[in-house]
């Protein structure tokens, strides 16, 4: 099974770092899901919940970068 390498960072430090099957993000254009082999994108995030597998992380705003099965999210 293919997994994503996920890093969720904030000004206070690392919130989550590890492998996940999917990541759900509150994007500027609506909620969207990232799964392995997703196209490369860069997206602004708005208030809501970021979900890594079954773990919810509250988001005020941020940015997400997806490339080569790696998801990097910087949130406030």
C-alpha positions, 0 to 999 in steps of 0.5 A: 500500500502506498502512503503519503509522507505528511508534515504539518508545521506551525510557528510553534513547531511540528504538529504531525510528521509521519505516513498517512493514507489520505489528507483532507484539507480546507482549501480556499475553493472548498474541502479537498482530499489528497491521496497517493499519486495526487497531482502537484499543487499549491493551495491556500487553506482557510479555517476548518479542520485538516484531517490526517487519516482519522486525526483532526487538526484545527486550522485558522489559515495556512498553505499546503504543498503537494508533490511526489507523495509528500504533503507539507502543510504550514498552518497558523 
